[in-house]
């Protein structure tokens, strides 16, 4: 495999990391039945606050914690508005994302285009020396490795633990979960805040590593909406979500490569819309059953596992307030 291709694949893994973290955070939230549409604004505000805090304190740890706190507070507002005030989650989240984006630009004026601390590159000993795989997956920063662990931990939590079953139950059938002793609204607060903190971490990962610094308009503007789309594309399943994030990053890289090739003349607007278009087409193929029919040519055991992997059912109580406790 050529060095150029290896570098491209490694770049896709790295560039997808903020989307992976944000999408997994939103998956945790939506699995509990809460829609947090403030993700795009939360990422921008967390990126600005994380960078400013790291710059002022000269501490990356403080910057990351401040960014996570910013994302958690935004998510808490969504949860409080839905659970206590019985307001529409979608409307509240949409207003918050606009407010947070404008607030980030206003508060971040003094930090625009200023060099600051960055999360260092840290190849994993031994693993980074493995041919091909080592360079692609283990020659990055600690945030990339954290995203790997996060996906596995969240999958194990949701599908292999009893508390994880309760987590899914409050997003599927909260009444049944409550009858079994689950404190539905309390758990929704907890999982929404955890998901929001991860969205905040995704914001900090932009400004402190992948797109260093702060600028107006933010370099990561729009990526929150992408993360929300990836959650739907991924069927609220951690492994499919990470696959969607890598696919989107790959499509972005392809679009950038085409733009940089003078021999290919395609309008810029079409190139920028290419990742979205292909993701929508893929989602339509899965939901329409076309993929199911293609699976018929495979052996039955493989069909069974792939059907389970490709299944895309949203939590039945998603966005629905619970009147119990």
Secondary structure, 3 states (H helix, E strand, C coil): CCHHHHHHHHHHHHHHHHHHHHHHHHHHHHHCCCCCCCHHHHHHHHHHHHHHHHHHHCCHHHHHHHHHHHHHHHHHHHHHHHHCCCCCHHHHHHHHHHHHHHHHHHHCHHHECCCCCCCCECCCCCHHHCCCHHHHHCCCEHHHHHHHHHHHHHHHHHHHCHHHHHHHHHHHCHHHHHHCCCCHHHHHHHHHHHHHHHHHHHHHHHHHHHCCCECCCCCCCCHHHHHHHHHHHCCCCHHHHHHHHHHHHHHHHHHHHHHCCCCCCCCHHHHHHHHHHHHHHHHHHHHHCHHHHHHHHCCHHHHHHHHHHHCCCCCCCCCCCCCCC
